[in-house]
């Protein structure tokens, strides 16, 4: 990627978005690149956290293995999303494994290089603090949903969130343009594969969603899904 293309990616990121042009260009010039094939991991849970990443293109699925060996899908990450920085900033091992669900390219900086950028552009420090706070709020929201919301509401809210982050409008509705399996949804919502399958089958029968090739989902009636996500 050339520098203008890298700058375009940084403008979409939580860490660099909104910063002056000179900070964006400095970040772009300092970055290296890494290309991932589908199914390849960017790093592994438990690895030493030494590098900051931003997704430039493609899509990552963030998986975490619990102490009892259960896999949990934390989220999907796309262009502009920051990966691994919270662990690097806190000085702890990477807590999860990001795996490419399609061909993906990422920009990366060593921690030492990122600290040089922060010292040269102090606004980056505030951005980093806000980013870490946002991730904590997201985790708290997810825990609250698991503790208090009915399963169908959680599934609807999760599908809507993914569609809001990555969906694209088509003639049929809003398509999630990458494979999203029922097992993925089960792990993201803290429920069983059977429950997700039963729920999605009911939504397909009602005409709320449509299952497509390679596990792609199309939301045909977004307003109905919003109603389900907000029901008491």
PyMOL commands that set and color helices and strands:
alter all, ss='L'
color gray80, all
select helices_A, chain A and resi 3-11+21-30+85-90+111-120+123-148+151-166+182-189+193-206+213-215+222-230
alter helices_A, ss='H'
color red, helices_A
select strands_A, chain A and resi 32-36+51-57+60-65+71-77+82-83+97-100+104-110+168-169+174-176+209-211+217-219
alter strands_A, ss='S'
color yellow, strands_A
deselect
rebuild
show_as cartoon
